Amino acid sequence: MAMDPVNAPKRSGEASKEQLRDDLRQLTHTIEELMQATADDSRENVANLRQRAEARLMETRQRLSEQSDRVRTQTQDSIECTESYIRGNPWKSVGYSAAAGVIVGLILGRG
């Protein structure tokens, strides 16, 4: 069980987000090329671009699946850390929750 899951995902999450954006841009570009190639109706062009589009789509799906698994694992680690802390410090947890409730109440009361 990781005791500091909050700090680690920020950097890798930002990199993953950029990678996903890049993958989606590349996939979009490949699909646009496929659409342009089908306008020419050149069977060889269409087959090549279709293969590229399918490959990019599979890569993007794989990355999304990997990121989903990583996020799920990080979330489970965070939940385990929180539960462990609450079990070890029940009264502190109640105090923190009450303080957070008061602060949220004050903020909402001003609005």
Secondary structure, 3 states (H helix, E strand, C coil): CCCCCCCHHHHHHHHHHHHHHHHHHHHHHHHHHHHHHHHHCCHHHHHHHHHHHHHHHHHHHHHHHHHHHHHHHHHHHHHHHHHHHHHHCHHHHHHHHHHHHHHHHHHHHHC
